[in-house]
Amino acid sequence: MSDEILSQVRMCAACPKMCRHVCPTFFAWRSDSPTPHGRALLIHFEGKGIRDLDERAIDVLYQCLECSHCLTWCKPEIDIASIVETKRREIVRKSCEPKEIRVLSEWVLKNHNPFNEPHKNRLSKLNIEVTDNPDILYFVGCTSSYRESEIANSTISVLNNLGYDVAVLEDEWCCGSPLFRTGSNTNALTQAENNVEHLNEHKAKQIIVSCPGCFRALTKDYPEHGFELNKPIFHISQFLDMHRDQLPSFDISYPITYHDPCHLGRHCGVYEEPRKVIEHISGKALHEMERTRDNAMCCGNGAGLRLMYPEKAKKIGHERVKQAKQTDSDLLLSSCPFCKNMLKQQAGESIEVLDLVEFVHKHQEDDN
């Protein structure tokens, strides 16, 4: 590790560690080990030669959601999530990563998705008409392709209803976000190289994504590793906000709340756009949760945690649903297929959970 990182983790290790009170993995484990301070202490001890990273220490480093909530509360602005991600890359280079992470990387290399689904089935659930001159290239993402196809189809329909012809890549691969976040950068860049080549060759004028993980990968991870896209990239919430005057407006009677995805909010700074779209369509203000925007709690579904510790991840998701229900809302919206997948499963029948684009599509249909 660099001297700068060692200086930062030394400062973090000596801190009163108030950030643990907002750390979702501290909530799940109720232990000081899986907290920003605990992880910094492990890296500090290794850097000083006090102790190596044994199997238990590596597990703790993989108990981080990389949600960056701790950074919101850190006065010296020490980005422990990024430091953990850097350390994960080193762990993978030494082939010391947990077996679940190694298997995840193998799945993505083999089938180009983190669900180990056949690559040939990627577009099988999409309803899209082939067009010769598309305005928009929709980068679907793995979760919307294999697990939440209603988000993908709603995105295509919403864009069509706004007057845009939409295309998708015939050979879209995973954006690489699950691999970037878990330290498998070499394999992530294999996915990136394929995607950038095909995205840049396509004649569409702009790229739309519905997954914040894809959005972060395409706009931040790719450029950081020398891969530049030749088209503007928008998350669907940004694009809908740009076309807000073309969306229907109602006087919806039931209360609605909104969950900020970590990749879209804290990592990419997109907070207001989805709120403006929701409030335009609903005709009223959101019933905000106590923890919102940069203080929003993670859903528990990121950075490999659900793969390695599914029950802990579900516990975090259940707590976030509980916070949503405390607003007395009938509908919980988010702007992330990953978040929707986790929150819907934990909500059951207690509160309806939809993605933003599903909400927009539903009301476009009601307006016709």
N, C-alpha and C positions, 0 to 999 in steps of 0.2 A: 504494500500500500504506500501511497505517496506521503511525504512529510505533512502536507496540507491536510490530508484526510486524517492522519494520526493525531494532528493537533486538534482537529474538530471532534474526534471521538473522545479525546482526553477531556475536552471541555464538557462534552455531553455526559461523560461518565461521572464527572464531579458536580453535576447540576442537581438541584432539589427534585428534578424529574416530575414536575407537575403535568407534563404532557401525557403521562400514563393514564390520567383520568379521562382522556378522550380517545385513547388508543383502543380500537375495537378488539385487538387480540388480548389486551389486558382484561377487557370485559369478559372475553370468552374463557380465558384460563385462570384469571384471578391469581396471577403469579407475576413477580417482578422480572422473570426471565424473558417472556415474550412481550417486552415493552421497548420503546426506543432506547431507553437508558440501558436495559439489559443487553440489547444487541450491541450497543456502542461499547459496553464494558467488555464483551467477548472479543470484539475487534481490537480494542485497546490492549487487552492482555496478550493477545497474539502478537500485536505489533511490538510490544515491549519484551517479547520472549518469555513471558510468565507462564503461558499455557498455549498449547496448540488448539486448533479447532478440531475437537473430537466429534464423534457422531452426534452426540447430544447437542453440542454447540451448533453444528450445521443444521440440525432440526430446528433450533430456535431461530436461526437466520432465515429459515424457510417458513416460519410461522408469521412472517410479516406480510401484510396485504399490500404494502407499498402504496397506501392510500394518501400518504403525505399529510395526514391530519395533524401529526405531531409538529410539522413545520409551521402550521398556522399559529401554534402556541409558543414556538421557540423564539425567544428574543434575539439570540445571536444568529438565528436563521440557519441552523445546522440541518442539512437535508439528509436525515438518517435513511430515508427510503432510498435515495440515490446511492448512498454509501453501501447499504445492504445489497443493492443491485450490482454494484461494482464488485463487492466481495463474492456474490453468487457467480459472477463470470469467472473469477479466479478459482472457485470451488469446482466449477464445471471443467475448466481447463485441466485441473488435476484429477478429473474423473472421480471426484468424491461426493457428487451430488446424490440426493436420495433417489432410490430406484424409481419412484413415481415420476420424478422430473426427467430421468433418463428415458423412461418409456414415453412420456409426453413428447419429447423431442423426436423420438423414433417414429411416433405416429404422424407428426407433422411432416417429417421428411418423406415418409412413405405415401401418405394419403392427402397431404397438404391441408389438414384440419386437425384440431386438438381433440376431436371426438372419436377418432379412428373409424370414421364413416368412409365408405368407398368414394373416391374422388369423382367417379362418373355420375354419382347421384347428386352432386352439388347443386345443380340448377333444376333438378327434377320437380320441385314443388313451386317453382316460380311461374307466374302468369305474365308473360311478356310477349309483345308483338315485335317481330323483327322489322327494323326500319333501316333504310339506306342512309339517311342523314340525321342521326340522333343529335339532339342538343346536349344531352346529359349522359355521362357514363356513370352508372351506379355500381360502386364497389360494395357488394352485398355483405361480405363478412361471413365467418363460419357459423356463428350462433343463429343469425337470421336465415342462413341456408339450411341448416340441419335441425335446429331446435325450435326456432321462433319464426317460421316461414310467413306467418301472418304479418309480421313487421315488414319483411321484404316485399310482400305483395301489396301491403298498404302504402309503402313508399312509392312503388311503381305507379299505383293508381292515383295517389295524391299528385305526383308530378305530371302524370298524363292529364289530370283534371285541371291543372294549372296551365296546360297548353304545351307541355314539353314532350318531345319524343325521347324515349329512354332506351339505352342499350346496356348490356352487361358483358363482361369479358367471357369469352368461351372457355378460357383456361385460367380462371381466377384461382390463386393460391391463398392460403392463410397469410394475413398481413405480417405475421411474425410476432405480434404483440405478446402472446403467451410465452414465447421463447426469449424475447428481449427481457421480459420481467423476471424470468426464472434463471437467467444467466447463460442460456444456450445461444449466444450471439452468432456464432459461425453458421449454425443452421437457420437462424432467423434471417441472416443476410442472403442465404440461398433463396428463401421465399421472396425477399425484397427485390432481388435482382430480376426474378421472373416477372413480378408484378410491375415494376418500373418499366421494363422493356415493353410489355404489352399495353400498359396505360399510356405511355408516351407515343406509341405507334397509332393509337386509336384516334379517329378523326373527330370525336366529340369535343366540345369546347370546354367543358368543366366536369369535375368529378364530385359526386355526392356520396357520402357515407352515412349509414344510420347507426354505426357502432362507434362509441367514443374511443375504444381501444384501437380500432382501425384508424380513426381520425388522428390520434396521437402518433401512431406508427408512421402514417403517411406524411404528416406535417412536421414531426419532430425527430423521430428515430431515423427515418430514411435520410433526411438532410444531414444529420449528425454523422452518418456513416458514408457520406459522399454520393448518395442517390437523390437526384433532383427530378421532380416531376415538372412537366412543361405545361400544366393546366392548373387553374385555381381549384382548390379543394374546400368543400364546405360540409360541415355536419348538417344533417337535414333540419335541425332546429334553427340553425343560422339561415338557411335557405328559405324556410317557411316564414321566418321573421321578416326577411327581405321582401316577401310577397304577401305580407299580412293583409294588405287592403284587398287582396283577391280571395281571401278566405271568408267563409260565412260567419255571421255573428248571431248568437242566440241569447236568450235570458234563461240560463240553466238554473234550475231550482236547487239542485243538490250541491253540497260543498265538495270541493276538490282540493287535494294537497299534492305537492310535488317533491320528489326525491332527486337530489343533485348527484349524478354519477361522478365518481372521483376523477376519472380520466377526462371527462368533459369540463368539470368545474375546476377543482384545484389544479389540475395539470394543464388545462388549456384555456382557463379563464372564461368559459361560456356559462354564464349564470342567468342573465336577463332575457336572452332571446327566447328560450322555451317558455318562460313565464309570460312574456308579452303575447305569445301565440295562444297560450291557454286562456289568458284573461280576455283576449279579443274574442275568441270563440264562445267562451262561457258567459261573457257579459258581466263578470264580477271578479273581485279580488280572490286570490288563492287563500286557503286556510293553511298558513305556513306552519311547519313543525318548529319546535323549539330549536332544534339543531338543523340549520339550513345554510345554503351557500357554502362559503369556505369552512363553516363549522359543521357541515353535514356529516352524519355517520355513514361509513361505508356499508354496502349491502352484504359484504362478506364473501363475494364471489370472485375475487381477483388474485392475481400473482401466484397461482398454484395452490392457494390455501384449501379451496374446496376439493381439489384432487387428493391432497394429502390428509386433510383433517375435515372430512365432510360434516361431521356432527358439530364441530366448533364453528364452521362456516354458517351452518344452518341456525345455530344459536344467535349469531350476529344478525343474520337476516331476519330472524323472528323478532329480535329487539327493535330493528328498524321499522318493521310492520307495526309493532306496538306503539312506537312513537307517532306513526302516521294515524293510527286509530285514535290517539289521544286528541287529535284535532277535530274529532267527530265528523270527519269527511266520509263520504260514500265511495269516493274514487281516489286511488293513488296512482299518479302518473310518474313516469320517468322518461329518459331519452337514451336508453341503453338496453339492448337486447339481453346482455348479461344480468343487469340489475332486474329487469322485468322477470327473467327466468327464476332468479332466486326469490324475489319478493312475492311473486305469484304463488310459488310453491309453499312458502311459509305463511301466506295469508289465508290459504284455503278459501272458505266461503265468507270469511269475516269482513273483507273489504275487497272491492273490485280493483284489479291491478291491470293497467294498460300502458303500452308505450305511447309517447306523444303522437307519433305518426298514425297509430291506430285510432286515437281520439280524433285527430284531424280528419282522417278518412271517413270515420263514422258520421261526422257532422257534415262533411261534403255530400255524402249520400243522402242524409236527412234533408239537405237543402235543395236536392234535385227533385 
